[in-house]
Amino acid sequence: MLNSVWQATQILWSLHTQPEEASCDQLSQERCDSYDITVKGQAISVDHYEEDNDYSGTLVVIHGMSPKGKRDPRVVQLCYALGKVGFRVISPEIVSISQLTICPSQIQSIADVMHVIARDQTITPSGKIGVLAPSFSGAMCLSAASLPELKSHISAVCAIGTFTDVVSVISYLLNDTNADPYGRFIVLKKIVPLVCEAEKQPLLLGALEAAIRDNLNEVAFDAPDNEYHRYLGNAPYEAQQHIHRLFNDLTYRDQLLTEGKVKLAEEIKALNILQHIHGLTANVFLLHGASDIVIPCNQSERLYRELKELKIQSNLVVTPFISHGDTRFHFHQIRDVAKIIQGFAGYFKSVANFAA
């Protein structure tokens, strides 16, 4: 356990002193090997991080919803930090996730990738892997780890800022003015093609894409010269009214949600994480930002209660130190730092126990 505590402490320190984003590209180029693995006849690109240390186990890190995919700076920094303390880290590209789509088929896609990695004795000598993922990907990984063909290969799952009830999260993102705009844009990108008139869809999707790019480039939504406002300014007056309604009219968005839930009924049912975790045998570590404005922390709190009722070994840490699905930690209060270290140490110990 002492080694796991040391690993957790070193990782938190590495993330606390992480380099600027520009250095992340250099990190991914210099500190990882990139190659393809074959999954059901398809080539899947993976990044492999590993230092010349004693092998502590194989970790699979699934990226979140960012067009940068496995090269998202937060993912690169986390993988690099994990590799430095003895883990063999495999970070695959899940194309549908980097395309900002939400669909139940991602559960099986992730499971297929993890199954190949776990069964490759060169990568995973013990046949057991640990899994770590942020946000929506975290819930997908928990579901994948519960599948009969995979669960015996998963030692532990760490989900950062994940969800339990997809409907309540979507409702929060669309209707709460304090919710994160990026999450709202992704949800609207899913709903607009289902419920809006066909002739309006290209217009509205174009506006959403522009707003998403602004967000990814850290350009404020209300900046008058951002891509979204240039797109809006180039549209005819009537089109501008449709766009403005989508982005600013809560009543209209609630109407879209009501109609969308009908069209998405089967997908919503399939994304019910609680129906999947009954088959889970891995240990679970849930980490959530206390002020997460994409997925509220009550989602992880509810999931933790369900896991406990199912007698699945699990740990929950809710902390003010991180934002949504983030890997960046900031030291202010020793008490909370200790909780995070303890949570990660338990997770690492579960992975290391099966690494031999």
N, C-alpha and C positions, 0 to 999 in steps of 0.2 A: 504493500500500500504506500510505503514511503516513496518508492520510485514514481508511482502514479501522482502523488502530491507534487513531487519535484517537476514532473512533466507538465502538470496543470499550471504551476507557478511560472515556469519558463515560457509557456505559450501565452499566458496573460501578459507577461512582461513584453514578449515579442510583439503582440498586437497593440499594446499600449505605446510602444515606441516604433510603430510601423512606419515605413517610408511613404513618401508622397506617391500619388497615383502614377506619375511618370516612371517611377522606379519599379512599379509592378510589372510592366512589360519586360523590363530587363530581368527581373526576378524569374518570370515565367520562361524566358528564353535561356537563361543561364542555369537555372536550378531545377529544371524538369526535363524529362524526355517525353516527346510526343510521338505517339504511334497509334495504329488502328487495331482494334480487336474485332473479331467477327461475331456478330450476334444475329442468329437466324438468317444467315446469308448476307447480312448488311454490315458494311464497315462503319464502326463507331470510333470516332477520334477520342483518345484519352490523353491526359497529362499525368505523368508518373513522377512524383516527388519522393526522393529518398536520399538521406545523408549516410555517410560511412559511420554509422553507430550500431549498437546492439539492436537487433530487430525486435520490436515490441508488438508487432501485429500489423495487419493490413486494414486500412480505413478507406472506405469509398465515400467521397464527398460529392454530393449532387448539388449543382448550382441552383440559384433561384431564378425568378422571372426577370431576366435582363438580356437584352440583345447581345451583350458581351459573353453570355454563357459562362463556360468554365474559365474564361479570361477576365471575368469581372474582378477588379482589383481586390475586393473583399475576399473572394474565393482564393485568389492567388496567394494573398497574405496568410490566410488561414492554412492552406495546404503547405506552404513553405514552413510555417511555424510548427505544424504537426510533424513534418519530415525531419526537422532539426532535432526533435526529441526521441527519434527512434522508430517512428511509424512509417510504413510503406504506404504512401497516399496515392490513390488512383482517382482522378477527377474526370469523369466522362462528359462528353457533350450530349445533352438531351435536346435535340433540335426543336421539338414542339414547345418545350419550356422557354428556350431562348427566342422563340417566335411569339412569346407572350400569349400563348393559348392555354386554356384550362379545359381539360377533358379527362374523363375516367380512364381512357385507354392508356394514359401516361403511367398508371399504376403498373400495368403489365409490361410496358416498355422499360420502366426502371427495373422491374423484377428480372426481366430477361438479361439486362446488362449486368446486374449484380450477380446473377446466377453464373454467367460466364466467368466473371472475375473470381468468384468464390471457388469454382471448380478448376481453375488454372493453378496447378501446384507450384509453378514457378513464381507466380504472384502471391498466392495464398497457400503456403505449405500445409496449414492445418485444415483448410476448407472452411474456415470461419472468418467472417469479416465484421468489422464495425461499420456503421453507417452514420453519416452526419449530413444534415440538410437544413436550410432555412425556409421559413415562410410556407407557401403552399406546397413546395417540394418536400418539406418535412412530413406533412400529413400523407403525401403520396408514398413516401418511403416507409412510414409506419404501416400503411396498408399493404405495400409490396412485401415487407418483412413478415407479414402474417400469412402469406400464401403457403399452402401445404408444400409445394415444391421448393420453397426457398427458406422457410423459417428455421430449418435445422442448420442453415449456413450462416445465420445472423446471430452474433453474440450480443450486440448492443446497438441501440439507435439513439442518437442525439438530435432532437428537433428544436430549432431555434425560431421562436416567434411563429408557431404553427397554428392551424385552425382545427376546430372540431365540428362546428355546424356551419356549413357553407352558406346557407340562406341568411343567417343572422349577420355573417360577415359582409355579404353582398349588400344587405339592407343598410348596414352601418356605413359602408363606403359610399353608397348613393345618397343617403339621406342625412347624414351627420355633417354639418358644415366644418367640424374640426377634423374630419377624416382626411387622410393623405390623398392629394389629387392623383398621384401616379396610380395608386390602387384603384381609384374611381375610374380613371381612363381605361385601364385594362378590363375592368368589368363591363364598361359601356361598349368597348370594342367587341366583346362577346355578345352583348344583348342587341345592339343596333341592327346587325344583319338579320336577326330573328323576328323583330317586331316593328321596325320602321319601314315606311313605304320604300319600294325598290328604287324609285328615282331619287330619293334623298340619301340613300345609303353611301354612295361614293363621296358625296359632299361631307357628310357627318364623319365618316371614317377618316377622310383626309384631315379634318380638323383634329380628330383624336390623335392621329399619327404625329401631327405637328406638335401637339401639346406634350405627347410622350417624349419626343426627341428633345424638346426644351427641358423637360424634367431630367432626362438622362444627362444632358449637358449642363445641368445645374443653373439653368436660366429661369428666373422667376416667371410664374404664369402671368402676372400683371405687368411685366416689363413691356413697354409699348412697342419695342422694336424686335420682339422675339418672333420665332417662326410662326407660332400660332396666330399672333396679331397680324403678321404679314399675310398669312393665308386668309384670315377673316377680312382684311382690308381689300383683298383682290376679288372677293366674292360679291355677287350682286346683292342689292339691299334685302330682297326677300330671303335669299340664302343665308345672309347674315342673321336674320331673325330666327331661322331654324337652328343655326349653330348656337346662337346665344341662349335659346330655350334649352337646348341639350345641356349646356354647361352651367346654367344658372337657375333653372326653374325646378325647384324641389318637387313640386306637385307633378310635373311632367315626368321627372325621373322615377317617382314612385309609381306612376302609371306604367312606365316601361318595365319596371321591376315586376309588377303584378302580371303583366302579359308575358314577360320573360319566364317567370316561374312555371307557367303552364307549358310553354314550349320546351323548357329545360327539365321537366319533371323527372324523366328517366335519368338524365345526367346527375341531377341533384341527388336522386336516390342512390346512384352508384358512387357518389362522392361522400356518402355518409360514412365518415371514418369509424364511428362507433360500431357499425355492423361488421367492419373488417378486423378489428383488433382482438376479437375473441380467439383468434388462432395464434396470437402473438406469444412467443416464448422468450424473446430477447429482453434484456434489461433496457429500460428507457430513462433517458435524461431529458427533461423539458426545461428549456431556458427561454425566458420571455422578458422583454422590456416592459417596465411598469407603466410607461407612458406611450406604448406603441400605438400609433395612429393609423396603421394599416390593418392589423389584426389585433384587437384588444386582448390584454393579458387574461381576461376571464375565459378565453377560449382554451388556453393551456391549463388553467385552473380546473375547468370542467373535465378536460381530458384526463388530468391527473386523478381526479376523483373516480372516474370510470375505470382507470387502470388499477387503482387500489381495490375497487369492488371486485374486479376480476382476479385479484391477487397476483398481478403482474408486478415484478420488482421495478419500482420507478422512483424518480426523484424530480422535484420541481424547484426551480429557483426563479423568482420574479425579482428583477433588479432595475434600479433607475439608471444603470450605467450604459445600457445599450438601447439603440433605436431598433426599428423593425428589421429582423433577420440579420442584424449587424454582427460583425466579428470584432468591432472596435470597442475596447474597454477603457474606461477612464477611472483612475484611482482617486476616490474622495473619502470613502469611509471604509475602514478596515473590516468592519463586520460583514458588509456585503461582499467584499473581495473574498473573505474566507468562505462564504457560502458558495460562491462561484467556483473557487478552487476545489472545495469538497465535492461539488457536483461533477466537475470534470474528472476529478481523481477517481471517483467511483465508476464513471463511464470508461476511463482508460484501463482501470483494473479489470473490468469485464472483458474488454478486448484482449488485453495481454494474457489473461488466464487461458485463452484458447490459442495463443500464438505459437506455442511450442510445437 
